[in-house]
Amino acid sequence: MGYRVVVAGATGNVGREMLNILAEREFPIDDIAALASSRSQGDEVEFGESGRMLKIQNIEHFDPNGWDIALFAIGSEATKVYAPKFAAAGCTVIDNSSLYRMDPDVPLIVPEVNPGAIDGYRKKNIIANPNCSTAQMVVALKPLHDAAKITRVVVATYQSVSGAGKSGMDELFEQSRNIFVGEQAEPKKFTKQIAFNVIPHIDSFLDDGFTKEEWKMVVETKKILDPKIKVVATCVRVPVFVGHSEAVHVEFENEISAAEAQRLLREAPGVMLVDKREDGGYVTPVEAVGEFATYVSRIREDPTVENGLALWVVSDNLRKGAALNAVQIAELLGRRHLQKAA
């Protein structure tokens, strides 16, 4: 016996990836519904590579009664309207937007890091998926924190345009093409030209000079991993289609060597250690695309602080940063609470 699963936002980058991953991981499904806005009603999307086509239904008219789990990838505004409706009908919502992440009554879950926190989901029948950059970072930090207790994290991100949706990917493609043929590369989605450039600005600016994306990494890391950890982030958009990278500098309460960190990460769930001190002995976004793992490379001891490490973290942001983590949450929910599947 399997689950009745809804994917809302099924025509977007993340929604399509959710369908792919549900199929790839053979999530136990008895029935599946693909939802989107009225603009996409009647269109079709494929369920993974199964050849099975799903007709898009209008989320406005969909009845969630009798459905078990809804994976939401529809943005905060639509989530504000539909998540409470689905949750009240008994369909547990796993939300990819930022709307509920800092709600104290909604668990913010990365299954490899804080699986026990999911037990609080019944307060609102909603579970939050973290920001893409936060998700991959805390997967890498968790085993190190358990071993030596992290006190401070300084991170600079190199975030791909797919994090801004299909329009971001289209803009990088179109600008690159225009530059090659001598035409103008006018920014539309981004604040400046993204092709052959980097932009130190993701999401809106806050009063203290940080951006909302940077704020998310701070508060989400504290909620998921440890509220005592100090975090500062600089989030940068780079001309890469898929795959986020991070240069992470970590300070610890206790001594930890690079060799010890390598040993811990080699065994850590969700982590793939690729750390050879030679040409090409590290992972870049190109190699991470389509993979489930969070890759860690370039582990070094930081000589400028008492107990410090520097590392390089890469992951497919559409997968571990969004769709994969949501499906893993659904799997965790099934194992710990719903238990319908054989």
Disulfide bonds with the S-S distance in Angstrom:
none
